[in-house]
Amino acid sequence: MHMTNTNSLRMRWRLWRQCALLLGLLAGLPAAHAASCTTQSMMTPAERDTLSNAARMLIIDVQQGYTQALKVATIPAIANDFGAIESSAQNLQPLISSATITVDNLYRLDASDVAPGTPEMDFSCGLPGSLMSVGFSFHHLPPGQYAVAILHATGVPHPQVFTLVLQQVTGGQWDLAGFFSHPMLMGGHDGIWFWTQARAYAQRQMRWNAWFYYQAARKLLVPVDFMTSPNLEMLQHEAAAVKPEGLPGAKPLQLVGVSSTFTVTSMAPTDVLGPLDLEVQYTPDAAQSAQLNDPVAARKQVTAAMLALLAQHPELRVAFHGIWMRAEEGGSSSYALELPMNQIQPEAGTPAAKPTPGLH
């Protein structure tokens, strides 16, 4: 869809505001093995420009598809196993080729005086307790000078957040030591929207909807797992308070349908197919697996699994556009079907699945 200049500016302002809110969600925690951190406001202009330019050039390499240049600018320990970064960069290139790259925040981490082999190294950046402070935690980080740069790519249909870990090498140059990215939006909404909606569902005792929306909020608002904050703990605490029983995890969820029981191994919100869907994976038994060889029987089976899920948790109909159901065998998908909620209906003459007691 074409976006006017006015709408584009509004979207970029909204995304910039989200980044500002993100920083408020990432306040630092006390460190067990403290090392010093310098925020960008404490840096000299020269230090700030050097780090900013180094980070920007790395993302420009991704933007232009220069994966070999990105590898050359990567420290040897990471460049020797560059496949994951290369694949990620190649997948991101078409998404951000025409994006505007903005450096949001920079943090310089001094670990030069920490003893080699220290198992955990924590950095507290900014005033403790301040909403603008950030905490980082690394395992087995070699002594040296490091930096974390947070950038975003906007002005494109799928804006992205990037978190780069940089290490200072001989000559004062900053090379890539870690590369992380994730979308800024899911189903057209940002993390703050999902957090707000999760709270609303929690107030209405729609615990399944609230839980999945909290998970979406965390995915969008937290760039990397090694960042910590009191507000992130607040998000996690709110999610834990509404976590429903029966979620697939250590044990699968058993969905009892009209004529079959489905073993669900995972559930998560996704927009990989466009709109906001609930992605559900299940492991078919021998009889179900045989049915998947017949397209008509396979569609009927997967639709029955959707109906069984909605019979147990009808609230999901109002939170998601549809369900993307995937039959997983041997680590790969043997059959997958996505249907909007209004198309997930029992066939004429087929009795509806009955809710399983205790699973609401």
Buried (B, 14 or more C-beta within 10 A) or exposed (E): EEEEEEEBEEBBEBBBEBBEBBBEBBBBBEBEBEBBBBBBEEBEEEBBEBBBEBBBBBBBBBBEBBBEBBBEBBBEEBBEEBEEBBEBBEEBBEBBEEBEBBBBBBBBBBBEEBEEEBEEBBBBBBEBEEBBBBBBBBEEBBBBBBBBBBBBBBBBEBBBBBBBBBBBBEEEEBBBBBBBBBBBBBBEBBBBBBBEBBBEBBEEEBBBBBBBBBBBBBBBBBBBEBBBBBBBEEBEEBBEEBEBEBBBEEEBBBBBBBEBBBBBBBBBBBBEEEEBBBBBBBBBEEEBBEBBEEEEBBBEBBBBBBBBBBBBBEBBBEBBBBBBBBBBEEEEEBBBBBBEBEEBBBEEEBEEBEBBEEBB
